[in-house]
Amino acid sequence: MAKSKKVSGKQVLPKMFKPTGADLKSAAGRARKILAGLEQLYPDAECALVHNNALELLVATILSAQCTDVRVNKVTPELFKKYRRAEDYCEVERAELEEDIRSTGFYRNKAKNIQAACRDIDEKFGGKVPDNMEDLTSLAGVGRKTANVILGNAFDTPGITTDTHVIRLSRLMGLSKNSDPVKLEFDLMELVPQQEWTRFSHQMILHGRSVCVARKPGCGDCLLRKHCCYGQVSQS
């Protein structure tokens, strides 16, 4: 079986495998079978970041960059007790906020983005996290991926979160040839029913963490293997 590897900190597909034109032509039918399989495997899939409201989720998602959800969830309980409103993050000294989130890594840039985003939330949006893609992506530290996390989990507005797991698995499965997160997001939007976008994202992330791991995809133990382009190749 071909092994996946990491180059310059980026996950790449196993060297021998690339989605072909034939793979992509049958992607719609394959996607339906993969969706059914994911639902069987992960019927209770949900957002791994613990939160009680949109502001907490926004902050947690910013903290999750280059950091595990487990680590973020260890930091946020005390953080959310201390900072309850967007205004609270704006009023504290940057150095104090940096210290509060230090263990999540890249804490200086994260603190800067959290304060800038909260300042806009407080001044432009009446202290409330906006509930649409355009306004969310106008906030510091918030791209389409983060916005889709917030929309899907805080506002029940479906969105596909193209994190590294979703990108890697989608390409291995032959659902897209794109590695660009935005292009891949739009590819998946054509294949996955809109009402399933958020749930599909959570299920793919769980599968990427538990079975189809980057270092060595566990094809031998994967119930989705017969619907996955890479899984079929790995049998030979």
N, C-alpha and C positions, 0 to 999 in steps of 0.2 A: 504494500500500500504506500502511495506517495505521502510524504510527510509535509505538513504545513510548517512555515517558519516565520520569524519576525525579522524585518529588515528596517533599520533606522527607526525603530519604535512603532512601525506600522504593520498590521497584520496583512499577510498576503495569502493568496490561494496556493494550494500545493502546486509545485512547479509544473507537473505534468498535465494539469487540468485547466482548461479554459472553456467556458460555455460556447457552444457553436450556434450557427444560425438555425440548425435543425432543433436544437434544444429549445431555443427561444420561440420557435413557431408553435411548439406544443406546450408553452408555459401556462396558458390559461387552464387547460385541463389538469395539468400537474398541480397547479396552485390549489385547485378545489380539493384534490386528494390530500395535499399537505395540510391544508386548513383542517380537514376532518381528522387527520392524524394528530395534529397539535392539540385539538380540542379534547381528544381522547387522552393524551398524555398530560396535559396541563389545564384541566377544567377550572381550576381556581386561580389561574394566573392573574396577578395584579401588580401594581407599581411597588417596587421594592423599597423606595424611599418613604420613610414614615413621615406623615404630615397630617395636619388637621385643616388646612386651608390653602388657598392659592399662593399667598405670600410665603408660607413655609415651604411649599413645594418649589417655588421659584428659587429661593435661597438654597435649598437642598440640592437642586439640580445644578446650580452654579458650582456648588462645592464638590459635586460628583465628578467634575472634569479631572481626568488623570488620577482618580481616587476611587476606591471601591465603595459600593453602597453600604457595606457593613461598617466601614470606617465612618462614613457620613452619618449613619444612624447612631453611632456612639457619641458624635459631637453635637448633634442637633437638639437632643432633649434639653440640655442646659442652655443652649443658644436660644431656643424658642421661648424659654422661660424669661430670659433676659431681654429679648427683643420681640415685642408683640405687635408692633406697628411698623410700617415703612419709615415713619418719622423717627423711631427709636434707632434704627440703623444709621440715619443721617446725623443724629445728634452726637453719637459717640465718637471719640477720637479714633482716627484710623489705626493707630498703633494698638489700641485696646481690642478692636475688632480683629485685627491680624492675629493677636495672641489667642483670641477665642477660637479661631479656626485653623491655627497653625498646623495641627496634625493632619489636615486634609491635603497638605502640599500646595505649592504655588499660592500661598496664603496672601501674599501682598497683592497680586493681581486680582485674586478672588475678592478680597476686601474692597479693592477699588471698584470693581464691577458691581458688587452688592450695594455699595453706598450710592454709586451713580444711578443704578436702576431704581433704587428706593427713593432717591431724590426726585426722579421723573414721575414715579408713581404718586408721590406726595403732592408734587407741584402741578403736574399735567393731568393726572387721572383721579384726583380727589381722594388719594390715599388707598385706592383700590387697584389691584392688579387687573390690567385690561384683559378682556375676554375674546380678543380677535388676533389673528396672525400679524396683521400690519402693525398694530400698536405694540404687541409683545416684542416683535423683532426690532422695534425702535429703541428698546431698552438695552443698556450696556450688558454684555455677557450673554445675551439671548439671541441665538440663531434659530433656524427653523426646527432643529432637533429639540432644543429646549422648549420652544414654543409649543410643539406638538405634545410634549410630555405634560405641560401645564393645561393645554386645551383639553386633552383627552382625559386627564385624571382629576382636574379641578373643576372643569366646566362641562364635562360630558360632551365635548365636541370632538368627534373622531379625528385622529391624526396618526400617521405612521412615524415612529421614532427610528431614524436610521442611525443607530449607534453601531459600533464596530461589529457586534454579533450579528445584527440584522443585515448589514452590508455583506459580511463574509458568507453567512448561510444562504442569503438570497442568490449570490453568485454560484456557490457550490451546487445549490439545488437547480440552477438553470432558470431562475426567475428573472434575472437581469444580467447583462454583461457589464453594467456600469459600476464603477467604484466611487464615483462622485456622489455624495450623500443626497443632494437635491435631485439629480437625474434618476438615481435609484428609487428615491421616494416616489417620484411621479410614475416610474415603471410599475411599482407595486400598487399604486392607486388604481391602475388599470386592471390589475389581476385580483385584488382582494376587495370584497364588498365593503362599501364605506362604513357600515355599522360595525364591521369587524376590525377596522384599522388599529384602534388602540389595543384591543385584546390580542390581535395577531402580533403586535410589537412585543408585548410582554411574553407571549409564548415563545417567540423566536429567541428572545434574550435568555429565557430559562433553558431552552434547548442548547443554545450556544455555550452556556455555562456548565451544563450537566452532562451532555452527551457529545455534541459536535464541537469539541474544544479546539482552539486554534493550534495548539502544539501537535495534536494527533487526533483527528476526528474519529470518534468511536463508532465507525460504520457497522462493526460486527454486532453491536448491541442496539442499533438504531431501528426503531419501528418505521421510520420514514424512508429507509434505505431504498426500497423498490420504487419510490417516487422521486428520488434525488439523482440528478445527473452524475454527480461525483460518486455517490454511493454505488451506482451501477458500474461505473468505471473501476472502482476499487475492488470489485468482485473478481475482475480478470487478473 
